Amino acid sequence: MMPDLGKYAGSVLSAYGASIVFLIAIVVLSVVQSRRAKAALKDVEDRRND
């Protein structure tokens, strides 16, 4: 199923690999930031209600 990439196979496959790594990193960082923001918002709301 993989096309013949010839002499560019290494470059193409490493570019795919790097792209996948960067996409995973962006998703992980987004989830971490979201959790931090939710925790900070909950903390502010708890202090406001006390």
C-alpha positions as MATLAB code, in Angstrom:
seq = 'MMPDLGKYAGSVLSAYGASIVFLIAIVVLSVVQSRRAKAALKDVEDRRND';
ca = [
       0.000    0.000    0.000;
       2.974    2.331    0.393;
       4.038    4.138   -2.775;
       7.603    3.851   -4.031;
       9.370    6.971   -2.753;
      12.711    6.178   -4.307;
      15.673    8.130   -3.032;
      13.403   10.491   -1.086;
      11.992    7.785    1.191;
      14.125    8.786    4.170;
      13.222   12.451    3.902;
       9.519   11.837    3.384;
       9.205    9.279    6.179;
      11.162   11.435    8.633;
       8.934   14.404    7.769;
       5.857   12.255    8.448;
       7.369   11.104   11.727;
       8.246   14.631   12.819;
       4.742   15.834   11.942;
       3.151   13.084   14.001;
       5.404   13.874   16.964;
       4.561   17.591   16.766;
       0.829   16.900   16.516;
       0.941   14.625   19.557;
       2.918   17.263   21.475;
       0.368   19.953   20.598;
      -2.509   17.756   21.782;
      -0.739   16.893   25.042;
       0.131   20.532   25.740;
      -3.449   21.584   25.008;
      -4.826   19.009   27.441;
      -2.354   20.065   30.144;
      -3.189   23.751   29.687;
      -6.902   22.982   29.731;
      -6.591   21.111   33.026;
      -4.552   23.949   34.539;
      -7.085   26.535   33.410;
      -9.996   24.498   34.798;
      -8.199   24.089   38.122;
      -7.419   27.812   38.298;
     -11.008   28.726   37.451;
     -12.343   26.312   40.072;
      -9.967   27.823   42.641;
     -11.168   31.346   41.843;
     -14.816   30.280   41.971;
     -14.280   28.490   45.298;
     -12.633   31.573   46.816;
     -15.442   33.765   45.519;
     -18.130   31.545   47.047;
     -16.445   31.389   50.484;
];
